[in-house]
Amino acid sequence: MTAQSSPAIGFGIDIGGSGIKGAPVDLTTGEFTEKRVRIPTPDPSTPKAVAATVAQLVGQFDLPSTTPIGLTFPAPIKHGVVPFIANLDKSWKGVDVPALMSEALGRPVSGVNDADAAGVAEAVFGAAKGVPGVVLLTTLGTGIGSALIVDGTLVPNTELGHLEIDGDDAEHRASDAARGAEDLSWKDWAERLQRFYDTVEMLFSPDLLVVGGGVSKKHEKFLPLLTTTAPIVPAQLRNTAGIVGAAYLAAHGHS
């Protein structure tokens, strides 16, 4: 898709374990053009129930039929299909997310992993804008999400939070949830993060590390405690990144 034919507005949807959020996005600036709407994630969060909630959310906006719609999903998405799921109902395994949502909305919908969407948003509009080479975004939250961007191209579904480090999933010891559950000091948590970032730097030799997730707003408490070969910086888009990245990818032909 060329720059001249790209739409000016896309619509992004961020599906999470507790809430489903959406907003129209200006694809030239990455900013919302209307206030974001949030609806609680249904319980149980079955595919049928979530699809109905997504339709309810989109129905609150007056979107032209040509508006590209993209959504993020809290699991890997391989050729549209969820291979495994952690934070929604287990019945999502094997579901073709874009096909389900396209049927629910009566219009094309694209789908992408939530961390991948955030990574793309940061590369296009945020902390990694204009950075050549290898950019690695990690989201520190309930787990550790990751997005690998190489010269502006997404390498999807990296799932680096599941790297086995010292005999355990990295996210079991170094996520923000682990910090809270074990009441770790910022210094003690930074030591665990250091082990994680040492490992990913050894494997990928990134040119830039971007740290997202809710805890990134407190980046001054832990990023200065880390020593990395590549520069390590906080994400800029914060909690808008998923919606922005999903809308951008939908507009640029991601399915």
N, C-alpha and C positions, 0 to 999 in steps of 0.2 A: 504494500500500500504506500503510495507516494505522499509526500507532505501536502500536495495540493488537494488530494482526494480524501485526506483524513478528516473525519468529523471533528467539530469543535467541542462537542460535549459527549461524554460517555457516562454510563451509570455503573457504579461499583457497589457490590454487596459483600459484607464481611460476615461469614457464618462462624460463630463461636459456640463454646459449650454453654454459655449463660445468656448470650444475646445475639441477635441478628440485626446488623446495622447496614444502612444504605444511604447514598447521596449521589446526586449528579456532580460530575467533575469537569472542570474546564481543562481540556487536554493540552492546552498551551502553557498553563501555569501550574497545574496540579492542585488548584484550589477548588473547594466545594462552591457550587453556584446556588445551592439552597441548603437550608439547615438539615443536618443529618437526622434520620429517623431510626430509632431503636425499638425493637420488639423482643421480649424475652423468648429465648429458645424454648420450644415446646418440650414437655416432659410426659411421656418418653419422646426422645428426639429421633423418631423414625423418619425414613426418607419421605413418606407421604405427608407426615405432619410438618416437617421442615419445609417441604416444597409449598405447602399451603401457606405457611407463614411468609415465605419469600414472595409469593404472589400477593399476599395482603400488603406487604411492605411496598412493593413496586406500584401497587394500585393507589398508593397515597401521593404519587407524583404524576404529573401530566407529561408523559414522555412521548415524543414523536416515534413513529414505528421504525424510523431509521436509526434511533439511538442505540449504539452498541452496549450490551449489558454483560458484565463479567462478575464472577463471584470468587471469593476465596473460600477454602475449605481446610479444616484442621487435620489434614491427613495428606499423604502423597496422592497425586492423581496421575495415573499413567494411561495415556491415550483416552482420557475421560473417566477411567474406571478407578475406584478406590480399592487398593490391594489389601489394606488393613486400616483399622480405625482405633483410636484410643479415647477421644474425648466426646464422642457422640454415640448413639445407639449402635450396638454391634451389627445390626442388620444392614448397615451401610456397606459392609464388605461386599465387593463385587458389583456395586451399583455404578452405572454410567451417570455421573453427576450432570454434565451438560445436557444429555438427552432428557433426563428427568425434569430438570428445570426449564428446558425449552418447551416441553410438553405442558408444564404447569403454567407458563407465562404466555404460550402461544406465539413465541418469537425466539430467535436464536440467543443462546446464552453460552458463554465460555466459562471454564472453570480452571482454577489454579490453586496450588498449595498456598496456605496463608503466608508463610515465611518467604516463599518465592515472590509473591505479589509485593510484599514489603521491600524486598531487595530491588525489584525492578523500579518501584517508586523512588527509592533513594538514589538509584543510578540515573534516573531521568530528571528528577526534580530536587533531590536532596543532597545528602552528605557526599555521595559518590558521583555527582554530576560532573561529567567531563573527565573522569579519571580513567585512563587507559589501562589495559592489562587485566589483572585478576583482582576482583573485588569480592570479599566474603562478608556477608552480613549475617550476624547471629542475633536471634531474639531470645532474651533471657526472661522467662516467665514460669509457667507451670512446668514446662520442659525447656529444651533448647532447640529452637528452630534455626534453620540455616538456608541461605540463598547464595549460590555461586554465580557470579556474573563475569564473563570473559569477553573483554573488548565490547561490552554492551549487550552481549548475548547471554540469556539465561541458560544455565545447565540445571534442569529441573530435578526436584526430589532428592536433594543430597542427604537430608536427615542426619546431619553430623552430631546431633545430640545423642544419637544411639551408638556413636563410636565407643568401643570398649576400651576404657582407660583404667589401668590398675585393677582389672577384674570386674568392672562394673560399667553400666551405661554412664556416659559422661553426665547426662542430665540428672541422674539420680543423686549425684554429689555436687554438681556445680550450677544447677538451675536456681532461679530466684526463689522458687518454692522450697528447695532444699535449704537455702539460707534461712528462710522463715521458720521452717519446721524444726531445724536444729538450733535456732537462735544464734546463728553464727555472727561474729563481729564482721565488719567490712574487711578487716585485715585477714581474718581466717577464710572468709569467702574468696577474697582475691587470690589467696594461695591456691585454692581449688580451680579458680578460673585460669590462673597462670598455667597450670598443668594442661588444661583443655586447649588454651591458645597455643602453647608450645607444640602440642600434637598437631593441630590443624595447620600451623605454619610449616611444620616439617613436611606435611603431606601435600600442601597446595602452594606454598611460597607466594602468598597473596601480596599485592601491591598496596592494598588498603583493607583494614578491618573496620567494619561499621557495627556498632552495638545498639540494638533496638530492644523493644519490650518495655513494659511500664517502668521498670527500674532504671531505664536509661535517663529518666528525668533527674535521677540522683547520681549521675555519672561522675560528678566531682568527688564522690565518696569512695569510688573504687577504681576507676580507670587510671588515675595517677599512680596507683599501687602496682600496676601491671607493667612488665617490660616485654615489648614485642619488637620484632625486627621491622615489620611494617607499621606505619602510623595506625593508631587505633582511635576512633572518634565516635561520639554519640550520633545516633540517627537524628535527622532533623524533622521528619514528618510525624514522629511519635505515633499516636493511635489513629491517624488518618491514613497511614501508609498502605494498609491492606485494601481499603476502598479505592484509593488512587491507583494503585498498581493493577487491581482487577479491571478497572475501567480502561486504563491505558492498554493493557494487553488485549482486551476485547476489541478495542478500536484498531489494533494493529494485527489482527488476524489470528490471534492465539485461540485455539479451540479446546 
